[in-house]
Every structure is written in structure tokens, then in C-alpha cells.
Amino acid sequence: MIGRWRIAKATLGLVTVILLLCLVAGCRSRGDVVERRFVLVGLDGLEWSAVEPLLEEGRLPNLEALMNRGVWCRLRSLEPKRKSPVIWTTMSTGKLPDKHGISDYVDPMTKKLFTSNVRTARTFWDILGERGLTVTVIGWLVSWPAEEVNGYMVTDYFRYPPKPDRPLPENLTYPDELLAEIELLRIVDRDIPDSEVERFFDLADAMSGEEAQRLPVEKMFREMRAISEFEGQIERFKDFFAADRTFMAVAQHIIRKHPTDISVVYLRGTDSVSHMFWAAGWPDAVGVEVAETDARVFGETVERYYVYADEMLGELVAEFGDDTTIMVCSDHGFEGPRSPNERGGIKDHGPLGVFVLAGPGVRSVGEIEETSVRDITPTILELFGLPIGVDMDGVVMMDAFEDDYLSAHPVRQIPTYEISEEE
């Protein structure tokens, strides 16, 4: 059987068990599954207040094209605020943290990083793979160690190169032999020349030491600190830029050489760039003093990275035909300043992320009602005509679908997709 069986949290009655066994027995063939190719692009931390002006200026043409031929909405994140691994796991399972088992980056009890084998709910790619659909999953948070899937998985840990004190862990990919095939596609920060990242910064506008020394003492120290640290900021930028470059290269390689029905690609750079440089872009809106050097050098870094993310989105969309269903989503937005003694971007996750969906059976009406990160998996299951687990916390985004599609594929339910190991 493809994928890992997950232990159900509730005790199943005899009737429910029988129903589940009947369901599982029919899961190996596509049968009632809607035939479609599907691509999900996860852009961590994409924030509407940054997206909207860029759309108006025509600087996000690929995202705009999907919005114009499909539906889009504000995607409400988890409340109270949670860390990205928690949210993305909710998005991939349709369940809240108490059901999927991932509550942070690090387990507070064991002090170890949460890993995929701690997750206690099945993912949409596991469910779809079990139905005979082939899947590719790249870079998804908390995907290491790689699980057995009906296709290919490249875990979030793949991006980290081996070091003398940190050899590569096992199970970076599924199947294992995929690792040798993609090993040379890994890009690290030291491989990236300054010329490749100059588009994101205005280095020539940095304040000079002489200029800073003419300022009042408090401002002088702020500027001197910024001047001394901005090269280090660029090196940090290269790290997450390399990660996105890596997963894009891997995605394009697998899509071309091993095409599958479903492709899932997670890119984190839009989140990292905001944590680092948001204050520089909007110094009057963050409630803390921002060094003029930061505003000069990094003032457009967030916007320029959004433009770059749109370019990556365009490259992925270009790999598929118009009959492919494309979903773009982010797990949260951004809001609120850092504390006064912290330099850089912005600390707090905002409550609303981005959701866009376009493809066969999807309405082309533009904006729809706000929905939740919990609804991603139920909506994906409905895209393939599959029932929704009653134990899922999300619901299907009904207003995303054409009436004819819903008439042909009405929303159905089953008790759960989870099965105890005893079954």
C-alpha cells in the first residue's frame, strides 16, 4: 500500500471499520478519481499588502494571469498565531495541530525538531497517491525523513549541504536512488556570486562612514551599525535565495524527466525576505526607527523578491499546459514591527495569506469569500472528486467551483482517511 498508515485518534466502531476497509480495498485504482494534472506552489508568507501594489503596477504578471482566469481570496491563517511548519501541515492534512501532531519547529518535550514521522494525520498526496495518482513533493516543511509515495519526494532537508561535523542524513528523497540523480542540483550560498543578487539591493546608495559621522550621536551609531552589518545581511539573503534556487532546479528536473499527475513545490524565500527586510521597505509603518542605510540599500528588496517569486511561478506554470489546475497559496501574511532593539524586517505573522486557483472546473470570477488554511486539503480532494474526511477540520471552498462541476461531482464525506495500524 502506498504511503504510511496513520493511527486514528478516535476509536472506530465496527461499522466504520468495515466501511474503511471497503474504501481502502478500492483505493488502488483511479476509478472515480477526476482525471487532471495539478500543481500546488506554496509561497511562504506572501502578504496581500505587498502583493496588491505590485499587481497594480503590472509587476506580478504570472500571479495576475492566474487570478484573472480563476478565483482568489484572502486565506486566513491559524489563530492563535502558529509557526510555519504547523500551518503547512494543517494545509496538507486539513486538520488542526491537535490532530496532525506538529506544534512548532521543535518538540518542547524532546527538544528535537519535528519530523514527518511524528505527524499523525495523512496528507493529501498520500491519499491521492493511494488512489493511483502519481505525485511529486518538493521542499515541503516537515517532510523529512522522506515518506514512501506513489512518485517522488525531495524533503526540506535536501537543501542543506554536508559538512565535516554534519553528514547528510538518510532518507532525503524517495526513492533513495533519486538523491544521486539530483545531488548536483543543490545550490549553496557560497556558490552564488554577488552579480546574481545585485538586482535585489541598491548597494551604491549605502551611506558612507563619513556621512554617518555628521549625524547626531544616536543616529550616527544606528547608521554605523547598519553600515557594518549590511554585507552580512546580503550573505544571509544568499542562503535562502540558494534554497529557492535549489528547489526550483529540482522541481524542473523532476517535472521534465519524471512527470507526475500532481506536483507540489514549496518555496520559502518570500517569508525569509520579509523577516529580514520588511522594515527597510516600509520604515514609516513599523513603529521603530529604521536606519537610513537599511532603507537605502534594502528598501525595495521585499518587492523585488516578490517579483522574482512571480518569475519562478511563471517558470513552473510554463512546464504545464492550460489544462493543468494551478493552486498558489501562502500560510500567513505579515504585520507588526520588531521590538526596538532588533534590526531587520518584521516579526509577527499576519492573519491573512494568499490563495489563487485556476484550471478546469474552477470558476473564473476573481475574488471569492475569505477561506482558511484548513480548507486546502478538502478543496484538493474535491478537485479530484474524492470524499472529504468527516474528521477533517476544513471544508471545501464551494464558491471556487463551477456549478456544472459540482453537479457532476457533489461533495461527499467518509468518516476518516486514517486507519489504525491494527487494521
LOVEXVEX-659511 format. One record per residue (C-alpha): x, y negated, z negated; residue in three letters; residue number from 1. Coordinates in steps of 0.25 Angstrom, whole numbers. Each point is the difference from the previous one (the first is absolute). Example, Ala and Ser with C-alpha at 12.3 -4.5 7.8 and 13.67 -1.06 7.14 Angstrom:
+-------+-------+-------+------+------+
:     u :     v :     w : resn : resi :
+-------+-------+-------+------+------+
:    49 :    18 :   -31 :  ALA :    1 :
:     6 :   -14 :     2 :  SER :    2 :
+-------+-------+-------+------+------+
***
This chain:
+-------+-------+-------+------+------+
:     u :     v :     w : resn : resi :
+-------+-------+-------+------+------+
:     0 :     0 :     0 :  MET :    1 :
:     5 :   -14 :     4 :  ILE :    2 :
:     3 :    -9 :   -12 :  GLY :    3 :
:     1 :     2 :   -15 :  ARG :    4 :
:   -13 :     4 :    -7 :  TRP :    5 :
:    -3 :   -10 :   -11 :  ARG :    6 :
:    -5 :     3 :   -14 :  ILE :    7 :
:   -14 :    -5 :    -1 :  ALA :    8 :
:    -3 :    -8 :   -13 :  LYS :    9 :
:   -14 :     4 :    -2 :  ALA :   10 :
:    -4 :    14 :    -2 :  THR :   11 :
:    -8 :     5 :    12 :  LEU :   12 :
:   -12 :     8 :    -1 :  GLY :   13 :
:    -2 :    14 :     7 :  LEU :   14 :
:    -9 :    -6 :    11 :  VAL :   15 :
:    10 :   -11 :     2 :  THR :   16 :
:    12 :     9 :     1 :  VAL :   17 :
:    -8 :     9 :    10 :  ILE :   18 :
:    -3 :   -13 :     9 :  LEU :   19 :
:    15 :    -4 :    -1 :  LEU :   20 :
:     5 :    14 :     4 :  LEU :   21 :
:    -9 :    -1 :    12 :  CYS :   22 :
:     5 :   -13 :     4 :  LEU :   23 :
:    14 :     4 :    -2 :  VAL :   24 :
:    -2 :    12 :     9 :  ALA :   25 :
:    -5 :    -9 :    11 :  GLY :   26 :
:    12 :   -10 :    -1 :  CYS :   27 :
:    10 :     6 :     9 :  ARG :   28 :
:    -7 :    -4 :    13 :  SER :   29 :
:    -4 :   -14 :     4 :  ARG :   30 :
:   -14 :     5 :     3 :  GLY :   31 :
:    -9 :   -12 :    -5 :  ASP :   32 :
:    12 :   -10 :     0 :  VAL :   33 :
:    -1 :   -12 :     9 :  VAL :   34 :
:    11 :     0 :    10 :  GLU :   35 :
:     8 :   -13 :    -1 :  ARG :   36 :
:    14 :    -5 :    -1 :  ARG :   37 :
:     2 :    -8 :   -13 :  PHE :   38 :
:    11 :    -9 :    -4 :  VAL :   39 :
:     1 :    -7 :   -14 :  LEU :   40 :
:    10 :   -11 :    -2 :  VAL :   41 :
:     2 :    -4 :   -15 :  GLY :   42 :
:     6 :   -14 :    -2 :  LEU :   43 :
:     2 :    -1 :   -14 :  ASP :   44 :
:    -4 :   -13 :    -7 :  GLY :   45 :
:    -6 :    -7 :    13 :  LEU :   46 :
:    -6 :   -13 :    -6 :  GLU :   47 :
:   -12 :    -7 :     7 :  TRP :   48 :
:     4 :   -14 :    -3 :  SER :   49 :
:    13 :     3 :     8 :  ALA :   50 :
:    -7 :     8 :    11 :  VAL :   51 :
:   -11 :   -10 :     3 :  GLU :   52 :
:     9 :   -12 :     4 :  PRO :   53 :
:     9 :     8 :     8 :  LEU :   54 :
:   -12 :     6 :     8 :  LEU :   55 :
:    -5 :   -14 :     3 :  GLU :   56 :
:    14 :    -4 :     5 :  GLU :   57 :
:     0 :    13 :     9 :  GLY :   58 :
:    12 :     6 :    -7 :  ARG :   59 :
:    -6 :    13 :    -3 :  LEU :   60 :
:    -5 :     5 :    14 :  PRO :   61 :
:    -1 :    15 :    -3 :  ASN :   62 :
:    -8 :    -1 :   -13 :  LEU :   63 :
:    -9 :   -11 :     6 :  GLU :   64 :
:    -2 :    10 :    12 :  ALA :   65 :
:    -5 :    11 :    -9 :  LEU :   66 :
:    -9 :   -10 :    -8 :  MET :   67 :
:    -6 :    -5 :    13 :  ASN :   68 :
:    -4 :    14 :     5 :  ARG :   69 :
:    -3 :     6 :   -14 :  GLY :   70 :
:    -4 :    -3 :   -14 :  VAL :   71 :
:     8 :    -7 :   -11 :  TRP :   72 :
:    -3 :    -4 :   -14 :  CYS :   73 :
:     6 :    -3 :   -14 :  ARG :   74 :
:     5 :    13 :    -7 :  LEU :   75 :
:    -2 :    -1 :   -15 :  ARG :   76 :
:    12 :     6 :    -8 :  SER :   77 :
:    -1 :     8 :   -13 :  LEU :   78 :
:    -5 :    -8 :   -12 :  GLU :   79 :
:     7 :    -2 :   -10 :  PRO :   80 :
:    12 :    -2 :     9 :  LYS :   81 :
:     8 :    12 :     3 :  ARG :   82 :
:    14 :     3 :     6 :  LYS :   83 :
:     1 :     3 :    15 :  SER :   84 :
:     2 :    16 :    -2 :  PRO :   85 :
:   -13 :     0 :    -8 :  VAL :   86 :
:    -8 :    -7 :    11 :  ILE :   87 :
:     6 :     7 :    12 :  TRP :   88 :
:    -3 :    13 :    -7 :  THR :   89 :
:   -14 :    -4 :    -2 :  THR :   90 :
:    -1 :    -4 :    15 :  MET :   91 :
:     5 :    13 :     4 :  SER :   92 :
:    -9 :     8 :    -9 :  THR :   93 :
:   -13 :    -8 :    -2 :  GLY :   94 :
:     2 :     2 :   -15 :  LYS :   95 :
:     4 :    -9 :   -12 :  LEU :   96 :
:    12 :     2 :    -8 :  PRO :   97 :
:    -6 :     8 :   -11 :  ASP :   98 :
:    -4 :    11 :    11 :  LYS :   99 :
:    13 :    -1 :     9 :  HIS :  100 :
:    10 :     0 :   -11 :  GLY :  101 :
:     9 :   -12 :     5 :  ILE :  102 :
:     0 :   -11 :   -10 :  SER :  103 :
:    13 :    -8 :     3 :  ASP :  104 :
:    14 :     1 :     6 :  TYR :  105 :
:     5 :     7 :   -13 :  VAL :  106 :
:    -7 :    10 :    -9 :  ASP :  107 :
:    -1 :    -7 :   -13 :  PRO :  108 :
:     1 :    14 :    -7 :  MET :  109 :
:    12 :     6 :     7 :  THR :  110 :
:     6 :   -13 :     5 :  LYS :  111 :
:     2 :     7 :    13 :  LYS :  112 :
:    -5 :    -6 :    14 :  LEU :  113 :
:   -14 :     6 :     4 :  PHE :  114 :
:     2 :     9 :    12 :  THR :  115 :
:   -10 :     7 :     9 :  SER :  116 :
:     0 :    13 :    -8 :  ASN :  117 :
:    -7 :    -8 :   -12 :  VAL :  118 :
:   -11 :    -4 :     9 :  ARG :  119 :
:   -13 :     7 :    -4 :  THR :  120 :
:    -9 :    -4 :    12 :  ALA :  121 :
:     1 :     4 :    14 :  ARG :  122 :
:     3 :   -10 :    11 :  THR :  123 :
:    -8 :    -2 :    13 :  PHE :  124 :
:    12 :     5 :     8 :  TRP :  125 :
:    -1 :    13 :    -8 :  ASP :  126 :
:   -15 :     1 :     2 :  ILE :  127 :
:     1 :    -3 :    15 :  LEU :  128 :
:    12 :     9 :     2 :  GLY :  129 :
:    -8 :    11 :    -6 :  GLU :  130 :
:   -10 :    -2 :    11 :  ARG :  131 :
:    10 :     3 :    11 :  GLY :  132 :
:     4 :   -15 :     3 :  LEU :  133 :
:    15 :    -2 :     1 :  THR :  134 :
:     5 :   -11 :    -9 :  VAL :  135 :
:    13 :    -9 :    -1 :  THR :  136 :
:     2 :    -8 :   -13 :  VAL :  137 :
:    12 :    -9 :    -1 :  ILE :  138 :
:     5 :    -8 :   -12 :  GLY :  139 :
:   -13 :     1 :    -9 :  TRP :  140 :
:     3 :    -4 :   -14 :  LEU :  141 :
:     1 :    12 :   -10 :  VAL :  142 :
:     1 :    10 :    12 :  SER :  143 :
:    13 :     6 :    -5 :  TRP :  144 :
:     2 :    12 :    -1 :  PRO :  145 :
:    -6 :     2 :    14 :  ALA :  146 :
:   -12 :     9 :     0 :  GLU :  147 :
:    -4 :    11 :    10 :  GLU :  148 :
:    -9 :    -7 :    10 :  VAL :  149 :
:    -5 :     4 :    14 :  ASN :  150 :
:    11 :    -8 :     7 :  GLY :  151 :
:    11 :    -9 :    -6 :  TYR :  152 :
:     3 :    -8 :   -12 :  MET :  153 :
:    11 :   -10 :    -3 :  VAL :  154 :
:     0 :    -4 :   -14 :  THR :  155 :
:     2 :   -13 :    -6 :  ASP :  156 :
:    14 :     5 :    -6 :  TYR :  157 :
:     5 :     2 :    14 :  PHE :  158 :
:     4 :   -15 :     1 :  ARG :  159 :
:    11 :     2 :   -11 :  TYR :  160 :
:    14 :     4 :     5 :  PRO :  161 :
:     8 :    10 :    -7 :  PRO :  162 :
:    11 :    -5 :   -10 :  LYS :  163 :
:    11 :     7 :    -7 :  PRO :  164 :
:    -8 :     0 :   -13 :  ASP :  165 :
:   -13 :     2 :     7 :  ARG :  166 :
:    -1 :    11 :    10 :  PRO :  167 :
:   -12 :     1 :     9 :  LEU :  168 :
:   -12 :     7 :    -7 :  PRO :  169 :
:    -6 :    12 :     6 :  GLU :  170 :
:   -14 :    -1 :     7 :  ASN :  171 :
:     2 :   -13 :     6 :  LEU :  172 :
:    -8 :     4 :    12 :  THR :  173 :
:   -10 :    11 :     4 :  TYR :  174 :
:     4 :     9 :     7 :  PRO :  175 :
:    14 :     0 :    -6 :  ASP :  176 :
:     7 :     1 :    14 :  GLU :  177 :
:    -6 :   -13 :     4 :  LEU :  178 :
:    10 :    -7 :    -9 :  LEU :  179 :
:    12 :     3 :     9 :  ALA :  180 :
:    -8 :    -5 :    12 :  GLU :  181 :
:    -2 :   -14 :    -6 :  ILE :  182 :
:    12 :    -1 :    -9 :  GLU :  183 :
:     7 :   -10 :     9 :  LEU :  184 :
:   -13 :    -9 :     1 :  LEU :  185 :
:     2 :    -4 :   -15 :  ARG :  186 :
:     5 :   -15 :     0 :  ILE :  187 :
:     6 :    -6 :   -13 :  VAL :  188 :
:     3 :   -14 :    -3 :  ASP :  189 :
:    15 :     0 :     3 :  ARG :  190 :
:    -3 :     4 :    14 :  ASP :  191 :
:    -8 :   -13 :     3 :  ILE :  192 :
:     8 :   -11 :     5 :  PRO :  193 :
:    -4 :   -14 :    -4 :  ASP :  194 :
:    -4 :    -3 :    14 :  SER :  195 :
:   -12 :     9 :    -1 :  GLU :  196 :
:    -6 :    -7 :   -12 :  VAL :  197 :
:     4 :   -15 :     3 :  GLU :  198 :
:   -14 :    -1 :     6 :  ARG :  199 :
:    -6 :     1 :   -14 :  PHE :  200 :
:     8 :   -12 :    -6 :  PHE :  201 :
:     5 :   -14 :     2 :  ASP :  202 :
:    14 :     2 :    -5 :  LEU :  203 :
:     5 :   -13 :     7 :  ALA :  204 :
:   -10 :    -8 :    -9 :  ASP :  205 :
:     6 :     4 :   -13 :  ALA :  206 :
:     3 :   -11 :   -10 :  MET :  207 :
:    15 :    -2 :    -1 :  SER :  208 :
:     7 :     0 :   -14 :  GLY :  209 :
:     4 :   -15 :     2 :  GLU :  210 :
:   -15 :    -3 :     3 :  GLU :  211 :
:    -4 :     7 :   -13 :  ALA :  212 :
:    10 :    -7 :    -8 :  GLN :  213 :
:    -7 :   -13 :     3 :  ARG :  214 :
:   -13 :     4 :    -7 :  LEU :  215 :
:    -5 :    -1 :   -14 :  PRO :  216 :
:     7 :    10 :    -9 :  VAL :  217 :
:   -12 :     9 :    -2 :  GLU :  218 :
:    -3 :     1 :    15 :  LYS :  219 :
:    15 :     1 :     3 :  MET :  220 :
:     1 :    13 :    -8 :  PHE :  221 :
:   -12 :     5 :     7 :  ARG :  222 :
:     5 :    -3 :    14 :  GLU :  223 :
:    14 :     5 :    -4 :  MET :  224 :
:    -5 :    14 :    -5 :  ARG :  225 :
:    -9 :     1 :    13 :  ALA :  226 :
:    12 :    -3 :     9 :  ILE :  227 :
:     9 :    10 :    -7 :  SER :  228 :
:   -11 :    11 :     1 :  GLU :  229 :
:    -6 :    -2 :    14 :  PHE :  230 :
:    10 :    10 :     6 :  GLU :  231 :
:    -4 :    10 :   -10 :  GLY :  232 :
:   -14 :    -2 :     4 :  GLN :  233 :
:     3 :     3 :    14 :  ILE :  234 :
:     7 :    13 :    -4 :  GLU :  235 :
:   -13 :     4 :    -7 :  ARG :  236 :
:    -8 :    -3 :    12 :  PHE :  237 :
:     8 :     9 :     8 :  LYS :  238 :
:    -3 :    11 :    -9 :  ASP :  239 :
:   -15 :     0 :     2 :  PHE :  240 :
:     2 :    -4 :    15 :  PHE :  241 :
:     8 :    13 :     2 :  ALA :  242 :
:   -11 :     8 :    -6 :  ALA :  243 :
:   -10 :    -5 :     9 :  ASP :  244 :
:     9 :     1 :    12 :  ARG :  245 :
:     3 :    15 :    -4 :  THR :  246 :
:   -14 :     4 :    -1 :  PHE :  247 :
:    -4 :    -7 :    13 :  MET :  248 :
:    11 :     8 :     7 :  ALA :  249 :
:    -4 :    13 :    -6 :  VAL :  250 :
:   -15 :    -3 :     3 :  ALA :  251 :
:     3 :    -3 :    15 :  GLN :  252 :
:     9 :    12 :     1 :  HIS :  253 :
:   -10 :    10 :    -6 :  ILE :  254 :
:   -12 :    -7 :     7 :  ILE :  255 :
:     8 :     2 :    14 :  ARG :  256 :
:     6 :    14 :    -3 :  LYS :  257 :
:   -10 :     7 :    -9 :  HIS :  258 :
:   -14 :    -7 :     3 :  PRO :  259 :
:   -11 :     3 :   -10 :  THR :  260 :
:   -15 :    -3 :    -2 :  ASP :  261 :
:     3 :    -9 :   -12 :  ILE :  262 :
:    11 :    -9 :    -2 :  SER :  263 :
:     2 :    -8 :   -14 :  VAL :  264 :
:    11 :   -10 :    -1 :  VAL :  265 :
:     3 :    -8 :   -13 :  TYR :  266 :
:     9 :   -13 :     1 :  LEU :  267 :
:     3 :    -7 :   -13 :  ARG :  268 :
:     8 :   -13 :     5 :  GLY :  269 :
:   -12 :    -9 :     0 :  THR :  270 :
:    -1 :     3 :   -15 :  ASP :  271 :
:    14 :    -2 :    -3 :  SER :  272 :
:     2 :   -13 :     8 :  VAL :  273 :
:   -11 :    -6 :    -8 :  SER :  274 :
:     5 :     4 :   -14 :  HIS :  275 :
:    13 :    -6 :     4 :  MET :  276 :
:    -3 :   -13 :     8 :  PHE :  277 :
:   -15 :    -4 :    -2 :  TRP :  278 :
:     4 :   -12 :    -9 :  ALA :  279 :
:     9 :    -5 :    11 :  ALA :  280 :
:   -11 :     0 :    10 :  GLY :  281 :
:   -10 :    -7 :    -9 :  TRP :  282 :
:     7 :    -8 :   -10 :  PRO :  283 :
:   -11 :    -9 :    -4 :  ASP :  284 :
:   -10 :    12 :    -2 :  ALA :  285 :
:     8 :     9 :   -10 :  VAL :  286 :
:     0 :    -9 :   -13 :  GLY :  287 :
:    15 :     0 :    -2 :  VAL :  288 :
:    12 :    -8 :     5 :  GLU :  289 :
:     6 :     6 :    13 :  VAL :  290 :
:    14 :    -3 :     4 :  ALA :  291 :
:     0 :    -9 :    13 :  GLU :  292 :
:    11 :    10 :     5 :  THR :  293 :
:    -9 :    11 :    -1 :  ASP :  294 :
:   -11 :    -8 :     7 :  ALA :  295 :
:     9 :    -4 :    11 :  ARG :  296 :
:     6 :    14 :     3 :  VAL :  297 :
:   -11 :     9 :    -4 :  PHE :  298 :
:   -12 :    -9 :     3 :  GLY :  299 :
:    -5 :     8 :    12 :  GLU :  300 :
:     5 :    14 :    -4 :  THR :  301 :
:   -13 :     5 :    -4 :  VAL :  302 :
:    -7 :    -5 :    12 :  GLU :  303 :
:    11 :     5 :     9 :  ARG :  304 :
:     0 :    14 :    -6 :  TYR :  305 :
:   -15 :     1 :     2 :  TYR :  306 :
:     2 :    -3 :    15 :  VAL :  307 :
:    11 :    11 :     0 :  TYR :  308 :
:   -10 :     9 :    -7 :  ALA :  309 :
:   -10 :    -3 :    11 :  ASP :  310 :
:    10 :     3 :    11 :  GLU :  311 :
:     2 :    14 :    -7 :  MET :  312 :
:   -15 :     2 :     0 :  LEU :  313 :
:     0 :    -3 :    15 :  GLY :  314 :
:    11 :    10 :     3 :  GLU :  315 :
:    -8 :    11 :    -8 :  LEU :  316 :
:   -13 :    -4 :     7 :  VAL :  317 :
:     8 :     1 :    14 :  ALA :  318 :
:     3 :    14 :    -2 :  GLU :  319 :
:   -15 :     4 :     1 :  PHE :  320 :
:   -11 :    -2 :    10 :  GLY :  321 :
:   -12 :    -8 :    -2 :  ASP :  322 :
:    -8 :    12 :    -4 :  ASP :  323 :
:     8 :     1 :   -13 :  THR :  324 :
:    -6 :    -5 :   -13 :  THR :  325 :
:     9 :   -10 :    -7 :  ILE :  326 :
:    -1 :    -4 :   -15 :  MET :  327 :
:     8 :   -10 :    -7 :  VAL :  328 :
:     0 :    -3 :   -15 :  CYS :  329 :
:     7 :    -6 :   -12 :  SER :  330 :
:    -1 :     4 :   -14 :  ASP :  331 :
:    -1 :   -14 :    -6 :  HIS :  332 :
:     3 :   -14 :     2 :  GLY :  333 :
:     8 :   -10 :    -8 :  PHE :  334 :
:    -3 :   -11 :   -10 :  GLU :  335 :
:     5 :    -8 :   -11 :  GLY :  336 :
:    15 :    -5 :    -3 :  PRO :  337 :
:    11 :     6 :    -6 :  ARG :  338 :
:     4 :    -4 :   -14 :  SER :  339 :
:     8 :   -13 :    -1 :  PRO :  340 :
:    13 :     8 :    -2 :  ASN :  341 :
:    -1 :     8 :    12 :  GLU :  342 :
:     5 :    -3 :    14 :  ARG :  343 :
:    -6 :     5 :    13 :  GLY :  344 :
:   -14 :     4 :     4 :  GLY :  345 :
:   -12 :     3 :    -7 :  ILE :  346 :
:    -3 :    10 :   -11 :  LYS :  347 :
:   -15 :     3 :     0 :  ASP :  348 :
:    -7 :     9 :    10 :  HIS :  349 :
:   -13 :    -7 :     5 :  GLY :  350 :
:   -13 :     7 :     0 :  PRO :  351 :
:    -3 :     1 :    15 :  LEU :  352 :
:     8 :     7 :    10 :  GLY :  353 :
:    -2 :     1 :    15 :  VAL :  354 :
:    -9 :    11 :     8 :  PHE :  355 :
:    -1 :     1 :    15 :  VAL :  356 :
:    -6 :    11 :     8 :  LEU :  357 :
:    -2 :     2 :    15 :  ALA :  358 :
:    -3 :    12 :     9 :  GLY :  359 :
:   -11 :     9 :     6 :  PRO :  360 :
:   -13 :     0 :    -9 :  GLY :  361 :
:     5 :   -13 :    -7 :  VAL :  362 :
:    -8 :   -13 :     1 :  ARG :  363 :
:     6 :   -12 :     7 :  SER :  364 :
:    -7 :   -10 :    -9 :  VAL :  365 :
:    12 :    -7 :    -7 :  GLY :  366 :
:    -1 :    -2 :   -15 :  GLU :  367 :
:    -8 :    10 :    -8 :  ILE :  368 :
:    -4 :     0 :   -15 :  GLU :  369 :
:    12 :     1 :   -10 :  GLU :  370 :
:     3 :    14 :    -4 :  THR :  371 :
:    10 :     7 :    -9 :  SER :  372 :
:    13 :     8 :     1 :  VAL :  373 :
:    -8 :    12 :    -6 :  ARG :  374 :
:    -8 :     0 :    13 :  ASP :  375 :
:    12 :     3 :    10 :  ILE :  376 :
:     0 :    15 :    -1 :  THR :  377 :
:   -16 :     2 :     0 :  PRO :  378 :
:     0 :    -9 :    13 :  THR :  379 :
:    11 :     8 :     6 :  ILE :  380 :
:    -7 :    13 :    -2 :  LEU :  381 :
:   -13 :    -6 :     6 :  GLU :  382 :
:     9 :    -4 :    12 :  LEU :  383 :
:     2 :    15 :     2 :  PHE :  384 :
:   -14 :     4 :    -3 :  GLY :  385 :
:     4 :     7 :   -13 :  LEU :  386 :
:    -8 :    -1 :   -13 :  PRO :  387 :
:     4 :    -9 :   -12 :  ILE :  388 :
:     3 :     7 :   -13 :  GLY :  389 :
:   -10 :    -4 :   -11 :  VAL :  390 :
:    11 :    -1 :   -10 :  ASP :  391 :
:     7 :   -11 :     9 :  MET :  392 :
:    -1 :   -14 :    -6 :  ASP :  393 :
:    -1 :    -7 :    13 :  GLY :  394 :
:   -11 :     0 :    11 :  VAL :  395 :
:    -1 :    -1 :    15 :  VAL :  396 :
:     1 :   -14 :     6 :  MET :  397 :
:   -13 :     2 :     7 :  MET :  398 :
:     0 :   -14 :     7 :  ASP :  399 :
:    13 :     4 :     7 :  ALA :  400 :
:    -7 :    10 :     9 :  PHE :  401 :
:    -9 :    -1 :    12 :  GLU :  402 :
:   -15 :     4 :    -2 :  ASP :  403 :
:     2 :    11 :    10 :  ASP :  404 :
:    12 :     6 :    -6 :  TYR :  405 :
:    -7 :     0 :   -14 :  LEU :  406 :
:   -12 :     7 :     7 :  SER :  407 :
:     8 :    10 :     6 :  ALA :  408 :
:     9 :     2 :   -13 :  HIS :  409 :
:    -8 :    -4 :   -12 :  PRO :  410 :
:     7 :    -1 :   -13 :  VAL :  411 :
:     0 :    14 :    -7 :  ARG :  412 :
:     5 :     4 :   -14 :  GLN :  413 :
:     7 :    12 :    -7 :  ILE :  414 :
:     2 :     2 :   -14 :  PRO :  415 :
:    15 :    -1 :     1 :  THR :  416 :
:    12 :     3 :     8 :  TYR :  417 :
:     8 :     4 :   -12 :  GLU :  418 :
:     1 :    15 :    -3 :  ILE :  419 :
:     6 :     6 :   -12 :  SER :  420 :
:    13 :     9 :     1 :  GLU :  421 :
:    -8 :    12 :    -4 :  GLU :  422 :
:   -10 :     0 :    12 :  GLU :  423 :
+-------+-------+-------+------+------+
***
